[in-house]
Amino acid sequence: MGLLIALGIILVSSFAIYLAGNKFAESSSKIGDYFNLPRDVKGATFDAIASSLPELLVALYSVIIFKQFEVGIGTIAGSALFNLLVIPGICVFVAPVAFKVSKKVISRDALYYMISVFILIVLLLYFKTWGLFIALFLLFIYLLYLKDIISHTKVHKKKNSPKKMGEIKLAKELSIFLFLIGIIGIFTFFLTDSAIELANILEISPIIIAFTIIAAATSIPDTVISIANAKKGDIDDATSNVFGSNVFDILVGIGLPLLIYVLYKGAVSITFSNLEIILGLLGSTIILLYFFADDHTLDKKQAGILLFMYLIFVGYTVFLAIY
């Protein structure tokens, strides 16, 4: 595969994921409304899991097919950084109201996200071989997160009367939902394959390509869903999707592929040489939460800082690739 062909497949795959992401956003929103979920719960579950599918598939492909688990970790770290800095930064400028999130989003979704990042850093620093225990531990933490979400949903439904259940054809929406999963799955495979080939052609670490190109491409559904919610003024939806997607990416996007690999092949050795990427993700998380600390509101100046920070990270990654 030549350079131009690899780039062409990456562009086509990214565009296909974008188109599917648009429809994904519509279907996810309708299904969440059908079940009368609170906005922040819908953002952290239906929206987050649906939009995180490309990252999960990249991790699955990288460990099972391409035997390069580090590509999956790099993609998830890069996607988390993109979600954290770019999506809120854009949403602030398109939202018709002040970008203010509820306390529940900060105390639940942001808290579990911080825990997830901390766990990832500890694992990369102190464990060079990942086995069954680590896979189950990551998935267990995500189950705790879901338990909190379910508790919140029950409280919400007790306080709010249910909506009419005939507003949409659920079977039709689920069919569209599953069809789009298949489309995204196919193009995510081509995206991963071509990105790894591009790294080989340019003679740079696949982690660099994963952190930039694959991460940005797989974050398209997250971006589409959050921007659509922000334009409607559903700030909790948009923000909980960001944190919920990152929690899913780290805990399930790494835990599930690792579990499958361990059950079939045994423990996997992890060599992740760019730890500054993960530390940068932690630093970005602290800054974003600092911005939300006062009154849970993100203004346009702070949004501009977030977008500028992402450009710095991308510039640093390109520097690593060149030198």
C-alpha positions in Angstrom: 0.0 0.0 0.0 1.5 3.4 -1.0 1.4 6.7 0.8 -1.4 8.2 -1.3 -3.6 5.1 -1.1 -3.2 5.0 2.7 -4.1 8.6 3.0 -7.0 8.2 0.7 -8.5 5.3 2.6 -8.0 7.2 5.9 -9.9 10.2 4.4 -12.7 8.1 3.0 -13.1 6.1 6.2 -13.2 9.2 8.3 -15.9 10.7 6.1 -17.9 7.5 6.2 -17.7 7.5 10.0 -18.8 11.2 10.0 -21.9 10.4 8.0 -22.7 7.4 10.2 -22.1 9.6 13.2 -24.7 12.0 12.2 -27.4 9.3 11.9 -26.0 7.8 15.1 -26.7 11.0 17.0 -30.3 11.1 15.8 -31.0 7.5 16.5 -29.3 7.6 20.0 -31.3 10.7 21.0 -34.6 9.2 20.0 -34.0 5.9 21.8 -32.9 7.8 25.0 -36.0 9.9 24.9 -38.1 6.9 24.3 -37.0 5.4 27.7 -37.5 8.8 29.4 -33.9 9.1 30.5 -32.6 12.2 32.2 -30.4 14.3 29.9 -27.1 13.6 31.7 -27.9 9.9 31.9 -28.7 9.7 28.2 -25.4 11.6 27.4 -23.4 9.3 29.7 -25.0 6.0 28.4 -26.7 5.9 25.0 -24.7 8.8 23.5 -21.4 7.9 25.1 -21.4 4.2 24.4 -22.7 4.7 20.8 -20.2 7.4 20.0 -17.3 5.5 21.6 -17.9 2.5 19.3 -15.1 3.4 16.9 -12.5 3.6 19.7 -13.6 0.3 21.0 -13.3 -1.3 17.6 -9.9 0.2 17.0 -8.7 -1.4 20.3 -10.3 -4.7 19.4 -8.7 -4.7 15.9 -5.3 -3.6 17.2 -5.0 -6.3 19.8 -6.8 -9.2 18.0 -5.9 -8.7 14.3 -2.9 -6.4 14.2 -1.2 -7.6 17.4 -0.4 -4.0 18.4 -2.3 -3.3 21.6 -0.4 0.0 22.1 -2.3 1.4 19.0 -5.6 0.9 20.9 -4.2 2.6 24.0 -2.8 5.5 21.9 -6.2 5.9 20.1 -8.1 5.9 23.3 -5.7 8.5 25.0 -5.8 10.7 21.9 -9.6 10.4 21.6 -10.0 11.2 25.3 -7.9 14.3 24.9 -9.8 15.4 21.8 -13.1 14.9 23.6 -11.9 16.8 26.6 -10.4 19.8 24.9 -12.0 20.2 21.4 -15.6 19.1 22.0 -16.4 21.4 25.0 -14.4 24.2 23.2 -16.6 24.0 20.2 -19.8 23.4 22.1 -19.4 26.7 24.0 -19.4 28.7 20.8 -22.5 26.9 19.3 -24.7 26.7 22.4 -27.5 29.2 22.5 -27.3 29.4 26.3 -24.6 29.7 28.9 -22.5 26.5 28.9 -23.4 25.5 32.5 -23.5 21.9 33.6 -25.3 20.4 36.6 -23.6 19.3 39.8 -24.5 15.7 39.0 -22.4 15.6 35.8 -19.3 16.9 37.8 -19.8 14.7 40.8 -20.5 11.5 38.9 -19.2 11.5 35.3 -16.2 13.8 35.8 -15.3 11.9 39.0 -15.3 8.5 37.4 -13.3 10.0 34.5 -10.6 11.2 36.8 -10.5 7.7 38.5 -10.2 6.1 35.0 -7.3 8.3 34.0 -5.5 7.7 37.3 -6.0 3.9 36.9 -4.6 4.1 33.3 -1.5 6.0 34.4 -0.8 3.5 37.3 -1.2 0.6 34.9 1.2 2.0 32.3 3.8 3.0 34.9 3.8 -0.1 37.1 2.5 -3.0 35.0 4.4 -4.2 31.9 2.3 -7.3 31.5 -1.5 -7.0 31.5 -3.6 -10.1 32.3 -7.0 -11.3 33.4 -7.0 -9.4 36.7 -6.4 -6.0 35.0 -9.1 -6.7 32.4 -11.7 -7.6 35.0 -10.7 -4.7 37.2 -11.3 -2.2 34.5 -14.7 -3.7 33.6 -15.6 -3.8 37.3 -15.0 -0.1 37.7 -17.2 0.6 34.7 -20.0 -1.5 36.2 -19.8 0.6 39.4 -20.2 3.7 37.1 -23.3 2.1 35.5 -24.7 1.3 39.0 -24.5 5.0 39.9 -26.2 5.9 36.6 -29.0 3.4 37.2 -29.6 4.8 40.7 -29.8 8.3 39.3 -32.3 7.2 36.6 -34.6 5.5 39.2 -34.7 8.7 41.2 -35.4 10.8 38.1 -38.3 8.6 37.0 -39.9 8.7 40.5 -39.9 12.5 40.3 -41.0 12.8 36.7 -44.0 11.3 34.9 -43.1 9.1 32.0 -43.4 10.3 28.5 -45.7 8.5 26.0 -44.0 5.4 24.7 -45.5 5.5 21.2 -43.7 8.6 20.0 -41.2 6.6 17.9 -41.0 3.2 16.3 -38.4 1.6 18.6 -37.9 -1.5 16.4 -37.1 0.8 13.4 -34.6 2.9 15.4 -32.9 -0.1 16.8 -32.5 -1.5 13.3 -31.0 1.7 12.1 -28.8 1.7 15.2 -27.4 -1.8 14.6 -27.0 -1.1 10.9 -24.8 2.0 11.6 -22.8 -0.1 14.1 -21.9 -2.4 11.1 -21.0 0.5 8.9 -18.8 2.1 11.5 -17.2 -1.3 12.2 -16.3 -1.8 8.6 -14.8 1.6 8.0 -13.0 1.6 11.4 -11.2 -1.5 10.3 -10.0 0.2 7.1 -9.0 3.3 9.1 -6.9 1.3 11.6 -5.3 -0.8 8.9 -4.4 2.2 6.7 -3.2 4.3 9.7 -0.8 1.5 10.8 0.4 1.2 7.2 0.9 4.9 7.1 3.1 4.8 10.2 5.2 2.0 8.6 5.6 4.1 5.4 6.6 7.2 7.3 8.8 5.1 9.7 7.3 6.5 12.8 5.7 4.9 15.9 2.1 3.7 15.2 1.2 5.3 18.6 1.8 8.8 17.1 -0.6 8.1 14.3 -3.1 6.5 16.7 -2.9 9.5 19.0 -3.6 12.0 16.2 -5.2 10.7 13.1 -7.1 7.7 14.4 -8.1 9.5 17.6 -9.5 12.5 15.7 -11.4 10.3 13.2 -12.9 8.0 15.8 -14.0 11.0 17.9 -16.2 12.3 15.1 -19.4 10.6 16.5 -18.7 12.1 19.9 -18.3 15.5 18.4 -21.4 15.3 16.2 -23.6 14.2 19.2 -22.2 16.8 21.6 -22.5 19.6 19.2 -26.1 18.6 18.2 -27.0 18.6 21.9 -25.3 21.9 22.6 -27.1 23.6 19.7 -30.4 22.5 21.4 -29.3 23.9 24.7 -28.9 20.4 26.3 -25.6 21.2 28.1 -25.8 18.3 30.4 -26.2 16.0 27.4 -23.2 17.4 25.7 -20.9 17.4 28.7 -21.9 14.0 30.1 -21.3 12.6 26.7 -17.7 13.8 26.8 -17.0 12.4 30.2 -19.0 9.3 29.7 -17.3 8.5 26.4 -13.9 8.9 28.0 -14.9 6.6 30.9 -16.1 4.0 28.4 -13.0 4.3 26.2 -10.6 3.8 29.1 -12.4 1.1 31.1 -14.3 -0.8 28.4 -12.3 0.2 25.3 -9.2 -1.2 27.0 -10.7 -3.8 29.3 -12.9 -5.7 26.9 -10.2 -6.2 24.1 -7.7 -7.2 26.8 -10.2 -9.7 28.3 -10.8 -11.3 24.9 -7.1 -11.5 24.1 -6.2 -12.9 27.5 -8.8 -15.6 27.3 -7.5 -16.8 23.9 -3.8 -15.9 24.0 -2.8 -15.2 27.6 -1.3 -12.0 29.1 -0.1 -9.3 26.8 3.2 -7.3 27.2 2.7 -3.5 27.1 5.4 -1.2 25.8 4.1 2.4 25.8 7.0 4.8 25.4 5.1 8.1 25.2 3.9 8.4 28.8 3.9 12.2 28.5 0.8 11.8 26.4 -1.1 10.2 29.3 0.3 12.7 31.8 -0.8 15.5 29.4 -4.3 14.0 29.4 -4.3 14.1 33.2 -3.1 17.7 33.2 -5.8 18.7 30.7 -8.4 17.0 32.9 -7.3 19.0 35.9 -7.5 22.3 34.0 -11.0 21.6 32.6 -12.3 20.7 36.1 -10.7 23.9 37.4 -12.6 25.9 34.9 -15.9 24.2 36.0 -15.0 24.5 39.7 -16.4 28.0 40.4 -20.0 27.9 39.1 -19.9 24.9 36.7 -19.8 27.2 33.7 -17.4 27.3 30.8 -17.0 30.7 29.0 -15.7 31.5 25.6 -12.3 32.6 26.8 -11.8 29.3 28.6 -13.1 27.4 25.6 -10.4 29.1 23.5 -7.7 28.1 25.9 -8.9 24.4 25.6 -8.7 24.5 21.8 -5.3 26.1 21.9 -4.1 23.5 24.3 -5.1 20.8 21.9 -3.2 22.4 19.1 -0.1 22.4 21.4 -0.5 18.7 22.0 -0.9 18.0 18.3 2.2 20.1 17.5 4.2 18.3 20.2 3.1 14.9 18.7 4.1 16.0 15.2 7.5 17.1 16.7 7.9 13.6 18.1 7.2 12.1 14.7 9.7 14.2 12.9 12.5 14.1 15.5 
